[in-house]
């Protein structure tokens, strides 16, 4: 970066030169510019003029001195996006053919980093008009020249005014001509039209500053920019705005379309919940507690990617699967209750497919879903034909195996649920007056019969050999409510496993519980165990189907949505409201927050909304989101979101300074934990290097008012319903900040990747992970017809319990999209942020981070071929690759993006 030497210029007289104006402006205006005495620099002042920041008043140079100046060339790169202002003007090809843009320009104003040492005031800005000078397939170039006097000092920021009638996406601005080399200003932001909002956009240079170290000429702009991003909390947000504010989840239902469409408000005393981004939409006419729904949901403009990213990217694909593919399926499959008559009918989804109705735009679905939608050449009809999941390719009968059922608790897509059994007998904490006797029906005798020859129950607990999936107390309060809904049922459940000497889990027993009913039926509960006898064997299979539906619901509503997407949104809002873009912690977090708010808004509109995909295809039905709020209230703590503390809290690890990662695992062959801890430590090392560079001592943490306000706002507003709960660390030392940042980064990267990108691999063949159980167990208060069907055709009973055809195909299509990596995915540690590259210490730390991530890939590959690790290696077993950092595009079952972008 060029820095001026203020005391080397000899005094001289100012030179008057005419100020060039763009064609749309009046001619003949004169500005006085301090310029160099050499003739070469007197000839061409370009379009530059001097002015005061955010003012139309021009600054006049002092007549007492003349200074040297530099001729600076500015190149502005504008993204040529399919959905941006170019396409809205009807531009489909080369931009050089567009005549109505020829006179349009960008007004640029250079801002000095320092105040005027003589007056103590901000120096006047240097203005210039940038005109379109060229383009390629992706970008449009605007160019401008400035004459910058050396007394102007270092450039700290630049104002941009968009004189087009449509918004523009600015990638970067390069100022060339300084002695120290080109100055890069990374924008990557939408700039609104001045006709929408007259405020100019400010972009700061890539250099990081803590608040107290902000150059004097930028302090006011730093504070004003944050004030703009916070807004005033009033009115409905406009699409071009960049305002970040908080609200409760009061927009999931649509009470104006019917009383049954109302959904409870999530957030507040009754149903604590994280906050989402405020849209300011008007309230519902029939329910003042609810926000009205509209076709589009506001997110701050820079959080949107659908018009920037490629058409195959997540938001486009998810939106299209909901608004085009699902309606086509519902037309093709008229009977919403129709199940699959045979297992061979499920196989036909991968072989024959589902014929889709003819669309007005032929090939539309195929364009968006080339993996799924095929065109039959002889009829030109579209067919939805699913790709066979990797699990099915390796072992067609994988889903039938008890061993695979157990293995997936450690190496599947919900490895966050398995926990150690530490107390016996198992007891419910729910009120027995409402839910019945709290004692579990899983007795010591049942367990010791199953582990006969190994040890007693007490020995198993002492030696940490008993583990459990516990969906009893979370689900039981909703059983009677859910059973009043059509086409679904629910139980509270517990599933016990025994850790064998070869580190694999053996399923022991499943307990299903129904509480007392309103019509006077007492509590019902029964234990099912693996068996060789046909009746017990089929009951065991049915019980597994129910548990898998519970696990699918917990995975989607808690492990996935709540703990990653939902919990992260307040971090994003607070970061933009309280941390300046110049703040080093903003620069560190920014790549981990890209696109999350838009995918969350899309989910509120189409996936987790009333009658959306989740409600219509998962067991809890209309109570799905309410159940996730209960999980947040009872289970969520910030300090348990980091992987080591999560493992400790579930009894899967204990602290051990002599063990790798400082933890001794209860199950040594736990693929998610083994690979996750490698990734956690790698992330933590990078964050540690970064934080320690900017905060070498604790006092800098305490004095950083932006940082303190950021952490306070996350705790007291973004997650304000839990502000008095345990688990919030103090923010007093660099170690505190390292822990907080590492946790956030892990959740957005490793945690999300582990629960998201294997969804089609393990759920694409839905009998392996049914999302809904539609019928109760045939032995619970059975009718004669139910018993006869079970005795005569147990396979039909199981198929009837599974999702219907429309439910299964909708979920499979959505899981395929959610598991897909975009061609322009941004993977953890793959590319550095521009600001990191400009700081040598940080750039070196990032290079080490990147190198370590590449090493991890080799470590994970070696583990997957090591036959000692039976939970990730063996005949027909899919290797565990969900935490491998990098991936090619598509459904690969690996790759850890920076952020929650799908």
N, C-alpha and C positions, 0 to 999 in steps of 0.2 A: 504494500500500500504506500502511495506517495505521501510523504510528509514534508511540509514546507519548512524552509529556513527563513524565518521572518526578518532576520536582521541583516540579510545580505543584499537587499535591494537598495540601490541608491535613490534618493529622493528625486522626483521629476514631476512634470506637469501632466494632468490628465489629458487624454486624447478623446475627442468626440467622434463617434462613428454612428452611422444610421443603423437603426434596428430593423432587421428583416422580419416581415410578418407573413404568416401563411396566407394563401390566396383568399380565404374567407374573411380575413381581417382588413381593416382600412390601411392604406399605405401612408408612408411618410412619417411614422412615429419615430422619435429619436430617443435612444437611451445612452447614458454615459457609462462606458465600460472601462475599467482599468486594463490596459493591454500593454503588451511588450513593445519596446521601441523599434525592434527589428522590422523591416518592411514585410518580411514573409508573414508575420503574424498580424500585420495591419491590414492585409489585403482582404481576408475572408473571415468575418466574425461568425458566419453561419447563421443559425436562427436563435442564437442565445441572447438573453437579456438578464439583468439583475433585478431581483425583487425581494420583498419581505415574505417570509414563510406564511402561507395561508392568507395572503393579502394581495390586492390588486395594485397597491401603491408600489412604485418602483423606487429602488434605492439609488441615490446619486453619490458617485464616488467623491471623496474629499479632494479638493484641488491642491492640497499641500504635498501630496506624494504621488508617485507613479510606481507601479510595481511590475515585475515580470509576470507573464502569464503563460499558461500551457494550453495548447489546442487539444481538446479532449473529444474523442469520438464515442458516441453512445450507440450501442446496438441493443434493441429491445426484441426479444424473441416471444412471439405470441403463438400459442398452440392453436393449430387448425383442427378443431374438434367437431365431430359429427353432429353433436347436439348443441353447440355453442352458437354464437351470433352469426357465424358464416353460413351455417346450414339454414338458419332461420331466415336469412336473406335469399335463400334459394341457391346457394353456391354449392355445386357438386363437384366441380373440377378445379382447374387452375385459377388461382385468385387474380392473376394478372389480367383476366378478361373482365373484371368487375369495374365498371366505370363509376358507380355511385359511391365507391369508397375512396376514389382518387384524391378528393379534397379533404378527407377526414384525417385527423391526426391524433397524436398523443401529446399532451403537454407534460413536460418533465421539469422538475425543479430540484436542483442539487441543494442539499442542506449541509452546512458546515457542522462538524462535530463539536466545535468549541465556540464559546461566546466571544464577542469582540473584547479583547483585553483592555481597550481604552474606554469603552462605554459600559461594559458589563451586560450588553444586550445581545440578543441573537443577531447574527450576521444576516444580511439579505440573501435570499436564495438566488441562484443563477438559473434562469428559465430557458427552455428551448423547446421547439416543436419538432417532434419526430414524425417523419412521413414513411409510408410503406415503400420499401425499396427492393423487395424480392420475396421469394417464397420457395418452399419445396413441398413435398407431399404432406408433411406433418406440421411445418411451422411457417409463419409469416414474419419477415424481418422489418422492423422500423428503425430508421437511423436519424441521428441528430448530432450536431457539433456544438461544443461549448468552448468559450474562452474563460479559463479559470485562473484568476490571479492568485499569486502565492500567499497573499494575506488571507485568502479565503480559508486556507488550512485544509485539514483532512476532511474528505467527504464522509459524513456519518449516516446519511439517509437520502432518500429521493422521494419527492412527491410525484404522483402520476394522476393525471386527469384524462379520462377516456371521453373523447369528443364524438365517438360513434353513438348511435342510438341503441346499440346492443352491448351487453357485457362482453368482456374479453378475458381470456385466460392467459396471463403473463407467466412465462416460464422463468425468465431471468433478464437482467440488464447488465451489460458489460460496458464499463467505462475504460477506454484505452487511451493512453497517452501520458500517464503518470510515470515518473522516473522509476518508481518501484515496480512497475508492471501493471497489467490490467487489474481493475477493481471489479470483482464479481458481486452482484447483488442477486441472491436467489429469491424469486417471488413465489412461484408455484401457487398462484392465487387468482381468483376471479376479481376483475376490476369492473365495478358497476359503471353504467353510463352516467355522465353528469346530468343527463335529463331525468334520471331516476333519483339521484341524490347528488347535490352539488359539492359535498365534501370530497376533497382529494384523498386518495389513498397514499399512505406513507409506507415505504419499504426501507428497513434498516439494512445496513451492511451485514455480512455474515459473521462479524466479530461478536463474541459473547462478552457481556458485562453483568456483574452483580449490580443490584440497584445503587449501592453507595459508590460504585466505580463508574457510573454512567457519565460519559463526557458531558460537559456543562451545556453544550448546545443541543443535546438530545433529551435532557431530563424532562422538559415540558412535553415533548412529543411522546416520550415513553409513557407518561401518565395519561395523556389524552387518548392515546390508542387503547389502553386498557379500559378507560371509561367508555369508549365507543363499543368495545366488545361486551361490556357488562350490560349496556342499555339501561333503560329506566324502569323495566318491568311492566310497561304499559302497552296496550294495543296488540293487534294481531301482527305477527311477524310477516314481513314481505320476503319473497323468494330470494332477492338479491342481498339481503342483510346478512351480517356476520355476528349477530348478537347471541350470546350464550347466557341462558338463565335456567332456573329450575322449576319443575312442576311435579305433581304426583301423577301416577298412572290412572287417569280418569277418562281415558279415551279408548278403552278396549271394547266397550259395549256400544250399542247404538239404540238407546231407549226410545228415540223418536220413531223408530220403525216397529216398535212393539214392546210391551212390558217384559216379555221373555228375553229381550235382547239386552236388557240392562245388565251391567256387571259392576261389582263393588269397586270402590276406589282403593287402589293399592298405594299405601303411603299415609302415615298418620298413626294414631293410637291403636285403632282397631286392627288394622292390617299393616304393620310396619313394612317399609319397602324402600329401596334406593330411589333417588329422584331421576327423572328423565328431563330432556330438554323442553323448555316452555315454548309453545307455539302461539299462544294467545288467541286461539280460535274461540268463537263465542260458545256459551254454554248451551246444552241441550234444552229444547223448549219444554220437554216433559220431565226432565230431571236436572235441576240446577247444580247438582253435584258433579254431573258428567259434562265433559267437553264434547261439542258436536263434532262429527266426523266429516271429512271432505276427501276428495280424490287424492290430494297430495298432502304430505305431512312435512311441515317446515323443519329443516335442519340448517344450521349456519352454512352459508354458501360454500365456504372452503371445505366443508365436510362431505360435500357431494362429489361422487366420482362417476356417475353413470354417463355423463356426457364427455368425460375425459378418457376413461378407460376403454378398452376395446369392447366390442359388442358381446364377446363371450364372457365378460367379467360378471362377477357375482350378482350385483344388484339387478342388472338387466335380465340375467338368467332366472333368478328367483322371481322377479316380477312377472316374467313371461310364463313361467311354469304355473303360477297362480292364476293369471288373467287369461291365458290362452290354452295351455295344455290341460289344466284341471277341468275347465268347462267343456273341453272337447271329450275328455274321459267321461264326464257326467252325462254327456249326450250319447256316447257310445255304450255306456253301462247304465241302462235306465233304472234297473232295480237296485236301489242303494243297500238293500239287505241281503242281496244275493252273495252267498259264499262260494267257495271253491268245492265242487262235488268230489274231486279226487286230487291226490297229490300230483298226478300227471297234468292236471289243469294248471297248477302253479308253474310246472316246467314249461308250459306253452308260452308263458310270458317272455321267456328267453329264446324260444324256438320259433313260434308262430307270431306272437305279438297280439296287440289289440288294434283292430281297424278303427281309424279315426275319421270323423265326418269331414266332408270336403269344406275347406275354408275359402273365404272370398279371395284371399291372397294365397295362391298355391305355393307350397313350399315354405311358408312362413315358419312353421314349427321346425321343419328340418334345418332351416338356417340357424335357429337358436339352439337346437338340441341335436347336433349331428350324431352324438353317441346313441341317442334314444330313438329318434324318429327316422325311419327308413321309408323310401319311396319304392313301391312295387312297380317295376318298369313296364309291365304289360298293361297295367290299369292306371298308372299315375296316381294311385291312392297312397295316402300316408298311413304308416303303421307304427304304433308305439311298440318297439321291440327292445327289451332291456338287455344290457350287456350282462353276461354271466359273471357274478362276483368271483374274486380270486379264491375265496374260501370254497366255493362250489367247484371251481376248476380243479383244485387240489384234492378235494374229497367230497364227493357228491352227498355223502351221508354224515358230514361233519356235525350237523346240527342235532342229530339224534343221540349223540354220545354224551353220557354223564361227565366224562373226563373233559370234553370240550366245554361243556356248560360251566364246569369249575374253572378251567384254564382261563376262560374269558373274563372272569372276575379280576384276574391279575394282568391279562395281556389284551383285553378287549377294549371297548370304547367307553366303559364306565368303571375304570379302575379306582375310582374315588369312593366306592361304597363298601367294599369289604372291610370288616373290622374284627379285632381280636375279642374273643369272649373272655371277660375277666371276672364275672360273677356267676354264681350258680345257686339256686335255679334261676332261670330267666324270668324277669318280672316286668310287667308294664307299669309305667308311671302315670297312666291315665286314671281318671276318677272311676273307681269300681262301681259307684252308684249309677253311673251312666253307661259305662262300657263293659261291665261284668267283671268277674273274677280276674285279678291281674296275673295269676300264675300261668306260666306257659304249659301247654300240654306236652311239650317235649321233655320227657322225664329222663332220669339217670339210667333207668333200665333200657329205654329205647336206644340211647346213645351207646351204652356199653355193649349192647347186642351188635351194633354196627361196627364197633372198633374192637370187638373181642379178639384177644390175642396180642393187642398192642399195649393198652393201659386202661386205667380207670378214668372216669370223668375228672375227678380231682387231680389226678396226675396229668391229664391232658391240659387242664387249665394252668396248672403250675408250670408246665413245660412249654406253654404257649403253642398248643397244637390245635385248639378249637377256634374257628373263625365263623363269621356270620354275615349274611345280608339281612339287615334289620329294617323292614318296611312296615313294622307293626304300629308303633305309636303315631307315626306321621300319617299313615293312610287310614287307620281305623276310624277317626272321627268323620271321615267323608264317605264311609261305606254305605250307610243308609241313604244319604243324599244322592250319591251316584246311582244307586240302584233304582231311583225313581226316574232316571233318564232312560230313554229308549235305546236298546241295542248295546248296552254295556253293563258290566258288573264290577265289583271290587271286593277285595279282602284286605285285612291287615296280614302281613306275612313275615315269617322268619325262616331263613334257610341256613342250616348248619353244615360246616365243612370240617374235615379232619386233615391236618397236614401230615402226609406220609413221609417215610424216610427219604424218598427220592425228590422231595420238595414240591410234589404235586398235591393238589387238593382233591379229596374224596368227598362227594356229597353224602351227607348222612340222613338228613330229615328236612322236610318242609312242613311248616305249620301255617294253616290258613284259618283266619278268625273273622267271624261276623259278629258285631255287637248285638245286644238286645234290640229288637225292632219296636216300632211304634205300635204295632198291632199285638204286642204281648209275647212274641216269641223270645225265648231266652237266648243268651249268648251261645253261638255255635262255633266250635273249633275242632279241628282234626289234624292229626299228624300223618304225613305220607312218607314212605321210605322206599328206596329202590328194592325191587323184588324180581324174582324169576317167574313168579306166577302171573298168568296173563291179566287177571283182574287188578292186582296190585300194581303191575307194571304199567297198565294203561292209566290208572289213577295217578301214578307218579308222573307220567308224561303230561297229564292234564294239569297237575299241580305245578310242574315246571313251566308250563305255558302261562299260568297266572303269575308266577314269580318273574318271568321274563317280561311280561307286560308291566309289572310294577317297576322292574329295573329300567325298562325303556322310558317310562314316565319320569322316574327319578333322574335318569341321565339327561333327558331333554329339558326338563323343567328346573332342575337344581344344578347338576354338575355342569351343564352346558349353558343354558340361558341365564340363570341367576348368577352363577359364580364367575362367569366370564363377561358375556354381553352386558347384562344388566348392572352388575357391580362396577364395571369399568366406566360407564357413561358419566357418573359424577366426577370421576378423576379427570375426564376430558373437559368437562364444563369448567371445573375449578382451575385447571391448568391454563385455559384460554382467558379466564376472567382475572386471574391473579398473577400469572407469570408472563412478563413481557416476552415477545419473540426474541429479544436480545438476551434473555436469561439462559444461562447454560443448562439448567435443569429442563427448561422448555425444549431446548434443542435436543436434549437426551431423550425426552419422552415422546416428542412429536412423531417419530416414525412408528411408535407402538400404538398410536391412537388414530392413525389414518383410516378413514372410511367406516369406522365402527358406528358412528352416530347415524349414518345413512342406512346401514344394514339393520340397525336397531329400529329405526323409524319404519323401514319396510316390514320388519317383523310385526310391529304394532299394527300395521295396516292389513297384513295378510296372513300371518302365521300364528301369532298368539292372541289375536283379536277374537271377539265373540263370533262363533260359527266359523272360525278360521281353520287352518289345517290341523293345528294341535287339538282344538276342541272336538273336531269331528273324527279324529283318527286315534286318539289316545284315551286310555281307560277313564281318567278323571273327568273327561268331557268338559262341561262348562265351568267346572270347579278347578281346572288345571292351574290357572294363574293364581287363584286364591291359595291353592296348596303350596305354590312356590313362595308366596308371601309368608305362610306359616313356617316353611323351612328357613326362610331368612330370619324370622323372629327367633326361632329356637336354636338354630345351628350356626348362623353366619357370624364369624368374627374376623376382623382384618388380619390379625396375626396368624390365623389358621389357613390363610390363603397361600402362604409360602409353602413350598413342598416339604421341607424338613419338619415344620411344625404340624402340617397336615398328617404326615405319616405317624408322628409321635402321638397326636390326638386320637388316632384310630387304633393305636396299639401295634402298629406295623413296624415301629422302630423305637429305639431308645438311644439317648445320647451316649456316645462312646468315643472319647478323644483318640483312641488307638485304632479305630475302624476307619475305612475309607469314608470321606465326607463327614466324619465325626458322628456317624450313626451306625448302629448295628441293627440290621433288618431282622424282623421276626420270621420272614420268609426270604431266604437268601436269593432264590430264583423268582424274583418279582420284576418282570421286564419293565413295567412302567416306572417303578421306583428306581431300578438300576440305571436305566437310561436317563430318567428324569433328574436324578441327582447329579449325573455328569453335566447335563445341560444347566441345571441350577447353579452349580459351582462355576461354570464357565461364564454365565451371565453375571454372577456376583463379582467375579474377578474384574470384568470389564467395567461394571458400575463402580467398583471400589477405586480403580485407577482414575476414572473420570471424576468422581466426587472429590477424592483427595487432592486432585489437581486444583480444583476451584475452592475447596474448603480445607486448607492445610491445618486449621485449628478450629475448635468449637466456637470461638467468639464470632467467626464469620457466619455461622449458622444462626446464632442468636440475633445478629444485627441485620440479617437479610429479611426485611419486612415483607417483600413479595413472597418469599418461601414460607414464612410463618403464617401469612394470611391464607396462602394456598392450603396448607395442611389443616388449619383451623376450619376453613370452609368445607373441605372434604368431610371432616368429622362432624361438624355441627349443622351442615345444611345438606350436602350431597348424600350423606348417610346419616342424616340428623336423627332419624328414628332410633338409631343405635348409639347415639353420642354418649350415653351414660353406661353403655355395656362394656365389659372387659375386652381387652385385646387391642386397644389403640396404643401404639408406642408413643412415647414422647418424641419431640423433635428438638434435641438439644446438642447433639454431637454429630460428626460425620458418620459414625457407625449407625446412628438412628436413621439418618437419611439413606444410607446404603441399604439398610434392611427394607425401608419403605419402598424405595425405587425398585430394588430387585424383586420384591413381591409383585408390584404392578407390572413389571416387564414380564415376569414369569407367567402371570395370569393371561396377559395378552398374547403371549407367544407359545410357550411350552404347554401350559394347561389347556389352552383352547385347541391347539393342534392335536393333543392326545385324545380329546373327546369329540373332535369334529371330523377329521379327514379319513377316519376309518368307518364312517357311518354306512357307506354303501357296501364296503367289504363285508361287514358283519350284519348289516340290516337289509341289504339288497335281496337276499333270500329270506323273506320275512318269517318263515317258521323258526328260524334261529333266534329272532328277536321280535316277536309280535308286539305291536304297540298297543294293542287292546285285547282284552279277554271279554268276549261278548256274552258268554253264558257261564252260569255258576257250575260248581262241581256237581256231578250227577248224584253224589251221595249226600248232598245238603238238602234236607227236606224234599226228597225226590218225589216226583209224580210217577205213576205207573208207566206212562209213555216215555219219560226221560230214562228210567231204568231199562226199559225194554230196548230203546235205541242204543244205550251204552252196552248192554249185554250182546246185542245182535251185531252192531256195527260201531265198535269203539273208535274206529278211524273217522267216521262221520261226526261223532261227538267232538273229537279234537278239531276237525276242520270247521265245525260250526262255532267253536270257541274262538278260532282264529279270526283275524280281520276279514271283513267282506271284500269282494273283488274291488269295489271302488275305493275302499279305505286302503287296501294294500297297494294298489297301483298309484294312488296319489302320494302315499308316503315314499314308495320306491323312487318315483320321479323327483320328489323333493330331495331325498337323500343323495341321489346321484348328483344333483346340482350342488348341494352343500358340500359334497366331498371333492368337488372339482377345483383344481388349481388353475387360475387364469394364466394365459401365456405371459402376462406382464406382472405376475406375482412378485412381491418384494419379500425376499426371505431374510430371516434373522442373520445379521452380520454379513450379508452378501455385499452390499454397497454402503459406503459411509455417507452421512449427511454432509453437504457442502461445508458447513461450519466446522465439522470435525477435521476435515482435510486442511483447513487453514491454520490449525493450531498443532504444531509439530508433536507435542507431547501426547495430545489426544489422538492424532492420526496414528502414531506409533502404537498406542494402546489398542486402537481399533484393529490394526493389522494383526496384532497378537490374538485378539478376539476372533477374527476371521480365520486365522490359521488354526486355532484350537477347535473351532467348529468343524473344519475340514477333517481334523484328526478324529473327532468324535464319530464321524461317518464310518471310518475304518474300524474303530472299536466296536460299534454296534454291528457291523457286518461280521466281525469275528465272533461276537457273541451268538449271532444267529446261526452260525455253522458249528458251534461247540456243542457236541452231543450231551454234555453234562447238563445243559440248560434245557430241561424237558418242557418248560412252559413257553419256549420260543423256537424249539427245534424238534423235528420228528416227522415221521411219515404223514404227509397230508396236512401238516401244520403250516399256517401262514406265518412267516417270520415277523417278529415285532420290529416295525420300522417307523412307527408313528412319530417318533421323536428324532428321526434323522433330519438334520437341519435343512437339506436342500432337496429339490425335486424338479423333474420336468413337468410341463403342463399336463392336465388331465386328472383322472381318478387314479392316483398312484399309491395311496395308503402311506405316504411319507411326506416330509417337508414341513418346516416350521416357519410360517410367515412372521414378519415383525408384529403384525397387528391382527385384530379380529375383523377381518374384511369380508367374511362370508358367514 
